[in-house]
Amino acid sequence: MNINTLRDDTPGTKNVIHFNNAGASLMPKNVSESVINYLREESLYGGYETADKNRDSINKAYSSIAEFINARPNEIALLENATAAWNMAFFSIDFSDGDRILTSISEYASNFISYLRLQEKADVNLEIIPNDEHGQTSVSSLKKMMDKNVKLISITHIPTNSGLVNPVEKIGDITQEYDCFYLVDACQSIGQYPVDVQKIGCDMLSATGRKYLRGPRGTGFLYTKKDQIENLIPPFIDLHAAEWSSKQKYELRNDARRFENWEMNYAGIMGLQTAVEYASDIGINQIWKRITKLAEKLRWELAKLPRVSVHDIGEIKGGIITFTIDSISSREIKNHLSGKGINVSTSSKSSTLLDMEERNLSNLVRASIHYYNTLTEIDQFIRVVKKIADR
């Protein structure tokens, strides 16, 4: 991995120290250029005409994504974001009274709100899988909770606020023994961690383009296992997802594109396709190796500072690092870092309520690094944080 070349490919590294990759990564030049070039062509020749001309390149996004996660192109649907993808999967399940949903303590707010919304319509039981001694979803506890009434196991792979990597592959081993759906939220893991849907054994997986994949905002995708597609009825459909065959009849598509709708952000899709290829060329295993190395360094340096507490958990930790400074609000820390040209974000209690309440936390600073970050940037970051803590 030639870091200098990768940083030259990333113009934003000349302007800021970007430790907000769990929010939205800096795009490589070829990703932003693919979006801009497509939009320029649309403005010159028309939207429909440009889509027709570029149909092969647009369709290539399905095969590129499929190869990236070890799936098949007909198992991929392109959506406008990870939330849309996750909700399309979740609300496609035909829940009945008495069904059980098992989820993690570190589940993201948007997902949990959907569980609560479902409970307003159906008498389903929502149950939380305990954590193990490392703070990750307990595989042994899940095994004891399983029975024939479990309809869905829904897990956030890498939560938004703790560095944690949940053991989704081991959880998948358990799901194979039961007639239930397994949904994985890979919003923070895609582009960072080697996501392999065959190893995970999930039925559905949702992802975004803007985070570690380094694609444009307003892009995402949904993987749906071919064997389960016919068992999942999208909550809304249009003339793209289905064909109107007679006055009283329509036929849903038999591939994952039944979860799409006709209107799409084709410029964004071109950017997403380029981002996937860019990550593939580098190699996801190399990406993961460098991210974990840099993250370990940053955690170590932060933990040495007076008044600074690092709040990451999990046996395996990724590129999200969360911390607080005694008596200084996370918002104030973020603003101070921003004034020094350093991008971070904050993570509030409401985004992962169960986890934050269990650990008695209210708001955290979230520094999320990527492979294009450097040890020099970490040193600069630590110097600024130390000055904040010394005040």
Protein Blocks (a to p, Z undefined) as FASTA:
>chain_A
ZZklmmmmmmklmmpccfbfkmoccddfklmmmmmmmmmmmmmnojklmmmmmmmmmmmm
mmmmmmmnopafklcccdfbfklmmmmmmmmpccdehiacdddfklcfklmmmmmmmmmm
pccddddddddfkopacfklmmmmgcfklmbdcddfbdcknopacdfklmmmmmmmpccd
ddddfklmgokaccdfklnopabdcddfklmnopaehiacddddfklmmmpccfbdcfkl
pccfbfkbccddfbfklmpcfbdcfklmmmmmmmmmmmmmnopklmmmmmmmmmmmmmmm
mmmpghiacfbecjbdcfbdcdddehiafklmmmmmmmnopacddddfklmmmlmmmnop
abdcdddddfkbcfklmmmmmmmmmmmmmZZ
